[in-house]
């Protein structure tokens, strides 16, 4: 089974993750808000509380990326 990590399960990443899970992929998904953790779990996505900031990374990047064969990055346009 292909293992995929999606950095950013927002308006684009969450629907993509749901389709991938439905098609048999193992998906890890990140969110920057605690409230969304349960939404990811209920969708069959392994959730990670994770944020990239200019000065640091918040969250466990190693666990998020571990064993993943594909990384999909969704960065909102407003966060340039």
MARDOSE-270078 format. One line per 8 residues: their letters; for each residue x, y, z of C-alpha. Coordinates in nm, 4 decimals, padded with zeros to 6 digits. Each point is the difference from the previous one (the first is absolute). Layout:
A = X:Y:Z | ...
//
This chain:
XXXXXXXX = 00.0000:00.0000:00.0000 | 00.1381:00.3409:-00.0954 | 00.0388:00.2313:00.2982 | -00.0634:00.3689:-00.0599 | 00.0531:00.3049:00.2230 | -00.1999:00.3128:-00.0765 | 00.1380:00.3192:00.1511 | -00.3072:00.2184:00.0335
XXXXXXXX = -00.3400:-00.1691:00.0214 | -00.2060:00.3113:-00.0618 | -00.2462:00.0826:-00.2770 | 00.2082:-00.1880:-00.2601 | 00.1978:-00.2534:00.2018 | -00.2898:-00.1479:00.1977 | -00.2157:-00.0967:-00.3006 | 00.3110:-00.1378:-00.1714
XXXXXXXX = 00.0885:-00.2054:00.3085 | -00.3547:-00.1388:00.0212 | 00.0128:-00.1156:-00.3633 | 00.3394:-00.1608:00.0528 | -00.1227:-00.1865:00.3109 | -00.3103:-00.1128:-00.1913 | 00.2294:-00.1396:-00.2703 | 00.2034:-00.2045:00.2475
XXXXXXXX = 00.2956:00.2255:00.0770 | 00.1394:00.0499:00.3501 | -00.0124:00.3751:00.0655 | 00.1570:00.2215:00.2646 | -00.1372:00.3525:00.0096 | 00.1143:00.3133:00.1744 | -00.2032:00.2826:00.1427 | 00.0928:00.3112:00.1936
XXXXXXXX = -00.3107:-00.0129:00.2209 | -00.0835:-00.2426:00.2804 | -00.3698:00.0152:-00.0967 | 00.0671:-00.1740:-00.3304 | 00.1741:-00.3044:00.1510 | -00.3312:-00.1838:00.0522 | -00.1175:00.0862:-00.3527 | 00.3115:-00.1625:-00.1434
XXXXXXXX = -00.0344:-00.3077:00.2224 | -00.3655:-00.0464:-00.0963 | 00.1029:00.0115:-00.3666 | 00.2542:-00.2813:00.0426 | 00.2961:00.2375:-00.0142 | 00.2809:-00.0257:00.2565 | 00.0054:00.3546:00.1429 | 00.3006:00.2126:00.0921
XXXXXXXX = -00.0027:00.3422:00.1616 | 00.2700:00.1702:-00.2015 | 00.0955:00.3527:-00.1060 | 00.2823:00.1471:-00.2062 | 00.1097:00.3452:00.1116 | 00.2793:00.2182:-00.1348 | 00.1995:-00.0522:00.3199 | -00.0839:-00.3636:00.0866
XXXXXXXX = -00.2059:-00.3141:-00.0494 | -00.2690:-00.0796:00.2556 | -00.0890:-00.3671:00.0229 | 00.1691:-00.3309:-00.0572 | 00.1298:00.0168:-00.3578 | 00.1793:-00.3326:00.0264 | -00.3131:-00.1953:00.0947 | -00.2024:00.1865:-00.2609
XXXXXXXX = 00.2388:-00.0943:-00.2803 | 00.1110:-00.3420:00.1277 | -00.0785:-00.2870:-00.2404 | -00.1719:00.2340:-00.2480 | 00.0760:-00.0574:-00.3649 | -00.1725:00.3167:-00.1221 | -00.0219:00.3504:00.1483 | -00.2672:00.2407:-00.1233
XXXXXXXX = 00.0411:00.3627:00.1112 | -00.3018:00.2332:00.0135 | 00.1019:00.3517:00.0957 | -00.2737:00.2640:00.0007 | 00.0748:00.2917:-00.2366 | -00.0424:00.2533:00.2793 | 00.3002:-00.1443:00.1890 | 00.2708:00.1168:-00.2382
//
